[in-house]
């Protein structure tokens, strides 16, 4: 009779430990999924910022090459860069403002976007 009680108790103990391990694994899986989502959001935000910064650099190079433009949308892998130049009224005559918007795009949906603005002073000729 004692052996049957011992077997039953052992079975209950093993089932209890397995249930506890299953709960721990479920919590760990949930934490990993949450962290993965946060990492993707951070990565997309950083990529959008880099795209916007790249648009500013592209516009400066284009302006230095004396190739004026009003607005251009550059398609890149995983996103797009919307770059435009406009007159900066508050900075004086001849001043330009470069506005660059970097967007992370999946399919047709925009996941995140970042805007960067740079104002360039009026062009002066060297003495």
Secondary structure by P-SEA (a helix, b strand, c coil): caaaaaaaaaaaaaaaaaaaaaaaaaaaaaaaaaaaaaaaaaaaaaaaaaaaaaaaaaaaaaaaacccccbbbbbcccbbbbbbbbbcccccccbbbbbbbbbbcccccccbbbbbbbbbccccccc
